[in-house]
């Protein structure tokens, strides 16, 4: 995504703010390394892996759309004060990537998308789909990448390196079980009803991994505006496929998908959590709960028989995404 001139100006102003620094009063000093994650999903992953050994904060709040995110002055301060940044990459963060890489000082930038083998990435209309978290097996690849990077924050022989590796082993096992559970739930959806219709094209990896047809009004980014022709085409598709429901998303305006529902006579279901986790109050404030909630909703609304996810692993609970700021 090419930066617009005003974005460069905004970024420059934020960097200037960052030069003021991020000093704390003596009683607030936290000697732990600080890691900043761009999205709520990455913030949650990093918290699971880091435990209490690393201070983790996030740029996006629950419900924020990374495609449309507008910067805050505190973002540059967070990044400038950090020891590492974890981001999705694959153009998900848009112009925010420029801020991450030019916020002053030097720090490793860990790009989770770099951990995914090229042959496993999807392309839509010539662009790489950045929504890799919807294939749990790909999220496992990303978690391994982040775990190795976090361990590098500490010297050889430091017990905290082993602790991060152990937490990663627990998290990875949970994700493996979640992947298997997801496949089993969606397998109960009747063959003629295996179509997922959403607002924007975020669920391509999900459909490929778990054998669903995925259709969306908007493209990969919510910046891409849909036309009335797009809406009409979707109404025709809903009728042709005899889809039992269409789904709104928590971080995307529901107007277009609600119009499709009205004109095709099907029910609106949701919200699905696509580009962001939910709040603590929603109960969908971790990646694992995000996947479980989405899968149960999709399975049930498409005529399957969803069951609750029960992991054999009981990891330490991380702080909730979006609660830690500089």
Secondary structure, DSSP 4 states (H G I P E B T S, - for coil): -PPPHHHHHHHHHHHHHHTT-----GGG---SEEEEESSHHHHHHHHHHHTTSEEEEESSPTT--TTT----HHHHHHHHH-SEEEE--TTTTTTHHHHHHTSSS--EEEEGGGGS-GGG--EETTEE---GGGSHHHHHHHHHHHHHHHHTTS-TT-HHHHHHHHHHHHHHHHHHHHHHHHHHHHTTS-GGG-EEEEEES--HHHHHHHT-EEEEEE-SSTTSPPPHHHHHHHHHHHHHHT-SEEEEETTS-SHHHHHHHHHHT-EEEEEE--SS---TTTT--SHHHHHHHHHHHHHHHTT--------S--PPPPPPTT----
